Amino acid sequence: MNRRAFIKIGTLVFAVGVGCRSEKSREHSSSYAITIDSNRSIGHLARNSFLHSVSEEIKTDVLVVGAGIAGMAAACSLQHREVIVCDLNPRLGGTSGAVTIGNQQFSQGAYYDMSYPGYYGSDGLKLLESLKVITYNKTLDRWDFIEKQHLISLTAEERCYRNGGLDASVLMDSELKQNFLDLLRPYSGKMVLPSSEIGLDSIRLDHLTFSEYLNKYLPVNSDFMEAIDYQMMDDYGGKSDQVSALAGIHYYRCRPYYQKPEPEILSPTEGNYYFINKMVNQLSLEQIKLDSLVVGMEKLKQGWGVDVWEVANDRKVRYKCNNVIYAGQKHLLKYLHPESYKTFSDVKYAPWIVINIELQGESIDNDFWQNDYLSTNAQFLGFVNSRAQTKEGNRVLTAYYCYPDIYHHMVQDLENGAREIVEQTIGFINTYFKKDLEPFIKHVYVKLLGHAMPVPVPRYLSKKRQLEQNGLSFAGADTGRLPLMFDALDSGIQAAKRI
């Protein structure tokens, strides 16, 4: 499956700068407004906190930093202990976040998952079963989703715009494709999740790039590699010459995609925020502290002291806790706990931009769920059509962009150029449908994610990392795992076990 691809840097003008998180609407020259959500350079909030003394000390057994999939999974795994979860954002979810439009939630990050083969890790499956998300299908030896109303019909699954025409999928049927699948077939059942359980006999594949692997065994051509690169960018944030062969093979062999029946695709309008909603129901409201930015971490004689800036209250509090599970982005450790940052200094993050376009009126005739987009504007990865997910409410088209890791600051600062990228996105979609949709646009929501997902470059998955030290445990896909929901979920479970 895919998620989006890559545009050429230079199609937009970026202004680099430092500011604070913003979420606001701006009137557009057309009839619709644009709402921007960004953690744009939160550094000044941290600097401002140093001018303030601690207002209150709060004691807890475990403090979980980060309310994404990993952090919430950790909290759900520690329900027998006193746990508080804090996150710098005003909403839960991290890169599985969502925005509310009308009375519905729509994805602003990862937006689907698929049924799990029986050979996947038991810890993650057990948690999802306890949340009443999945049930075991003995006949197929796989775990299927319980709430069938969120499944995507195979007949409406995807369509791909390529060079002015529409194809059934990104990777077109051909002799080369068949040879490619034959090459990867021996890895069926070996490309498991969590990725930490991949056998040692496959780890050698993490020492070369996917393109090196393919060029060694297949007579690939430019059209074939364009499709492969698109799919690697879509899920991994890097092209085939950037991600490891282990990651690339895992993409095509982690589930029986080319067998009947194919895996189920779960994609509610809120995307992977669906799993956040399930997990938050296991916690109390008092356990969740949003708008709470960690600005300092200190090992005490007993336990940890964690300083948190409460944005809404404009004050600093100190949590004294026996254990910390750090499930936030690891690049921030260079400021919070430099000793730990050394373990994660190799992590490269792909920035995303997610644009939700709310339409009013029935302006489009077809309802394909995933609409891939291959063109010379390679950063634009296409869009999801909510009409393939639900017939309720207004139609929302959710578009995705993915950038090289070196552009995270520029993406965060794109707040100053949101109008340009919104107009560009509408232009791409108009080209896709061969129709001007601007008169039907009611509102546009822009989410800027400067560090959206870790890129599985060579040796990233096989590097030995210290994930626990003196009551400080780490979780998240960026602990040396694939940027997939099940890997993030399992990382939270394992972090809870370690403490």
N, C-alpha and C positions, 0 to 999 in steps of 0.2 A: 504493500500500500504506500501511498504518497502523502506528502503534506504541502510542499511548495518548492520553488527553485531559486533563481538568482538574477538580478538586473545589473546592468552596467553602471558602475560608479561614474558619475559625471552627468547623468540625466537630470540630476537635481543639484541645486546649490546648497551646501551645508554650511552652517555657521557654528563654529565651535565655541562653547562657553560654559560657564558654571552657573547653576541656579538651584531652585528647590523643586520638590514635587509639585505638580500642578494638575488640576482637573477642572477644566472650565469650558464653556461654550463660547464660540465666536461666530458672529453673524457672517455668513458668506455673501459674496456679491450676488449669488443666486438665491433661491428661496429657502435653502436648507441651512441649518447650523452645523458647526463642527465642534464636537467635544473631544478634548485631548486629555489623555491620562498618561502621566509620565513620572517616573522617579528621577527626573532630570537632575543629575548632580546633587545628590542629597548631602554632599560633603559639608555644606555650610551649616546644616542642622547639627552635624556632629561637632563642628568647631564651636558653634554657639553654645552647645551643652557644656563645654569646658568652663564657660563663664559662670555656671550655676553650681551651687552646692546641692547635695542630695537632700530631697525633701522628705523622703520616707524610705524606710527599709522594710522589705517584705521577705518573709521566710517561706521557702517551699522545698520539697524534696528534690523535684526535677524541674528544670527550666528547659523548655524546647524552644530553640531559636529558629523561626521559619515555619510558616503555616501552609506550605505547599503539600504535595502528596507525601513526601518523605517525613516531614515534621508531623503531619496529622496521623500517619501510620504509626510513628513512634508513640505519640500520645495515646492512641487507641490500644497500643500494646502494653500500656502501663496504667490501666484503669484501676489497678489495686493499689496505686501509689498516688501521692499528692503531686499533681502535675499542673504547670502553667505553660501555655504556648503564647509566644509573642511574635509579632511580625511588623515590619516597618510599613506595610501597606494598609490602606483603610478597609480592604476586603481580603478574604482568604483566597488561597489557590496558587499563588506564585505564578509559574508558567502554565498552570492549568486554571487560570482565572477566567472570570466571566463578567459581562456587563448586563445590567437589567434594562431591557427595552420594552416599554409597556408593562405587562405583567409576566414577561418571560425573561429567562436568562440566555445569553448567547456567548459562545466561546470567544475568549480573547487570548487563546493559547492552544495547547494540544487539544484536538477535537474528536478523537475516536480511539477505540481499542477493539480487540478482536478476541474471539473465543480461544481458550487456552488448552493446548494439548495436555494429556494426562501426565506427561513426563516433566511438566514444569515444577518449580520449587513448591514444596508442600506448605511452607510458612505463609507465602503470599496467597496461595489458594485458600488456605484455612481462614485467613482474615477476610477475604472477599466472600467466602461462603458464610461466615458469621454476620457479615453486613447484608446478607440476603441479596447479593449482586449476582452470584453464579450458582449453578447446580450441576452435579456430575451427570454426564451422558454416558452411561455404561456401554451402549451399543457402539458409539464412535470413540470411546476412551478420550473424552475431552470434556472441558467445563464450559457450558453454554450460559448465556445470560438469561436471567429470570424475567425481566421486564421487556417483553418482545416488542412493545410499542416503540422502542427506541432503536430497533434494528433497521438497517438500510437494505432495501430491496436490491438484489443483484442486477435487476434490469435497469435500475436507476443509479447504479453505483458511480460510474465515472464516464467522462468524455474528455478528449484532449484536443485543444486548439494547437495546430502545428502548421506553420507556413501558410496561413490563410485558409486552411481547411480543418475539418473536424474528423478525428479518428476515434476508435473505440477505446484506446488506452495509450499510455506512454510507450511501453515496450511492445512494439508491433510483432505479430506472428511472422516468423521467418525461419529459415534453416539455421541461421546463426543463433537465433533465440533458442531453438531446440538444442543445439550443441552446447549453449551456455547452461541451460537447465540440466543437461546430461552431465556436464562437468561438475556441477554443484550437488548432484543427487547423493553422492556418498556421505554428505554432511547432514542429511535429513535425520532428525532425532538427536543430533549432537549439538545443534545450535539452540541451547536452552535459555530460559530465563528463570531465575536471575542469571545474568552473565557471569557472575562469580562462580557458578557451578559448571562452566564450560571445561571440558576435560583437558588435561595437559597435552594430549596429542594434537589438539587444535590450536593451542596457544602460539605455536610458531607462526601462525598466520597473522599474528599481531605485529610482526617484525617487518612487514612490507606493505606497500600500498595496494589498494584494490586494483588500480590500473596496472601496476606491475604484474600482479597475479593474472589478470585477464590477458594482457599482452603476451605473457609467457605461454599460455595454453590455447588461445583462440585467435583466428584471423579477424580481429575486430575492425570496424570501419567507423567513420566519423559520426554517421547517423546513429549507430548503435551506442557509441560512447556518449553522445548527447543525451540519449534517453537514460542511460545508467547514471550519468552525472546529475540529471534532474532528480532522479529518485534518491540519490545519496544526499543531495542538498535538502530535499524535502523532509527527510527524517533525521539526518545527521549533521546538517549545517556545513558540509564540505563536499567537494567533488571527489571523484574516484582517485585522483592523484593526491588527495589530502587525507582521506580516511583509510583505515587499515583494511587489509583483506579479510581479517576476522570480522570486522564490522559489516563489510559489504556482503560476505557470504551469509552472515546471520540475518541480514535483511530479507534475503530470498529463501532462507531455509529454516527460520524459527517456527514457522507454521506450515501445514500442508496446503499451501495456496493453490497448487495446480492439481489437486485431487477433488473428487466429488464425495460428499458435499463440501463446498468450500467453507472456511471458517465464517462464523457470524460476525457482522460489523456492528458494533454498538456506537451510535453517534447521536445522542440527544442534542438538542439545540445548545445546551450549555457545555457540550464537549466533555472533557475530562474533569470539569468541575462537578460533574455527576458523582464522581468518587469522593470529592471533598464534602459534598452534601451528605453522603452516606456516613462519612466518618465523623462529621461535626455533630451528628445526632447522638453519638456515643459520649459526648462531652457536655459539660454544663457551660452556660454563658460566662460564668465567673472565671472559667479556666482560659478563656481566649482574650488576649490583650492585643488589639490592633492599633495601628498608628503608633507603634512602639519600636523605636530604632535603638538597637544595641550600639552603645558608643564606647564600651570598655569591658574587658574581661580580666579578672585577676585571680590567680590561685591563692587561696587563703590557707591558713594552718589546717583548718578543717573545711573542706568544700570549696566553693567558688563564690566570688563576688562579681556580679554582672550589672553594670550600669546601663540603664535604659532611659532614653529620652522619649517622654510621652508627648507626641506632637500636639494632640488636641488640648491637653492640659498645660502645655508649655512648662513642663517641670521634669526634673531628673529623679528617678528612683533607683534604689539598689536592691537587687534580688540576691539574697544569701541562700544558696542552695547546695545540697549535697552532690548533685550531679547536673551536668549540662549536656544536652544533645544539640549539637550545632548542625542544623539542617538548612542554613542559609547559604548564599553563594560564597564560595571559598575565597574569591579574590578580595573580599572585605577583611579576611583574616590578616592581611599584611598590615592593617591599621589596628585591629582588635587584639590579635594574638600572633605576632610575627613568628614565634617558635613553631606554631602549627602550620603556618602558611607554607613553610618549606615542603611539606608533604604534598601540597596541591599547586605548587608554582608552575607546573607544566600544563595546567588546564587551560584550554582555549575555548572561549565562548562565542557562539554565533549569535549576533543580534537579530532580532525580529522586529517587524512592524506589522501589526494586525489592524485591519480597517473593517469595521462593521457598517454596512450601508443599508439603512432602513428604507424600504420602498413602500409606497402606498398605491393601491390599485393593482389589478392583475396585468402587469406590463410584459410578462415573459410567458412563452407558451410551453416550454419544456422544464422538467424538474430533475435534472441530473444533480446528484449530491456533490460529487467532487469534480470540479471543472479545471483540469490542468491546462497550463498555458506555456508552450514552448515557443520562444521567439528570440530575436537578437537582443531584446530587453530581458536578459537572463535572470535578473534579481526578482522579478515579479513571478510568483509561483502559482497564480490562479486563485480560485475562490470556491467556497462552499455555499450551496444554495439551500436555505432552510426549508424550502418547500418539499425537499426530499426527506426531511426529518419530521416535519409536522405541517398540517394544513391550518393550524390555528395562528391567529395574529397576523401582523404584516410580514411580508417576505423580507428576510435579511440576507444579504450577500456578504460573506466574511472573507476578505482578501488577505493574503499573506505575502510578506517580503522576507527575504533572508539575505544577510550581508556577511562579508568576511569579518573575522574576529577583530581586526584592527580598527573597525569602524564603530565600535560600541559607543564611544563618546559622541560621535557625529549623529548616530541614530537617536541617542537620548536628547540631543539638542535640536532635533528636527521639529520640535515644538514651534520654532520660529518659521518653519517652512511647511507646515502641515497642509496648507491650502494647495500648494503645488503638487504634493504627492497624492492628495485626494483627487484632484482633477486628472492627474496621470492615471490613477487607478480606474476612475470612471471611463477614461478613454480606452483602456485595455478591455474593460468589460463591454463597452459599446461595440468595439471591434469584434469581440467574441460573438455577441448576439446580432451584430449588424443592425443595431437599433440604438437610438439616442434615449437613454434611460434618465437623463437629468431631470426632465419634468416630473418624474415619478419619485424622486428622492425626497424623503422627509427629514432625515437626520443622519449624520455621519459621526461615528465614534472611532477615534484613533488611539491605539495603545502602543506605546514605545517601550520596547524591552531591550535594554542595552546589553544584557548578559542572559540571553534566553536559554541556551542549552549548550552543554559541553560537546565539543567536536571529538569523536573517537579517532584521533590521529594515531599513527603507528606507535606502539609501546604504551599507549595510554591505558588500555585494558589489562595489560600484564604487569604493570609497575606495582611493586610491593609498597604498600602505604600503611602508615601507623594510624589506625582509625580509633584508637582509644588511648588516653593518657590521663591517669590520676582523676578519674571521674568525668573527664571530658570525652564525649564520643561524637563521631561525625556521621551524618547521613546525607543523602541526596544522590542524584545521578552523577553529580560531579565529584564523587569519591572514587572514580575509576570504573564507572559503569556506563552502559549504553543509555542515551537520553530517551528512555522509554518508561511508560507508566509503571509497569510491573517491576522494573529495576529500581525505580525511585521508591516504590512501595516497600520492596524487600529491604532496601537500605535502611529505612526507618525501623522496620521490625528488628533487624540485626543490631542496630544501634541501641535499641531498648534492651535487647538481650545482654549486650556487653556491660551494661551498668547494673 
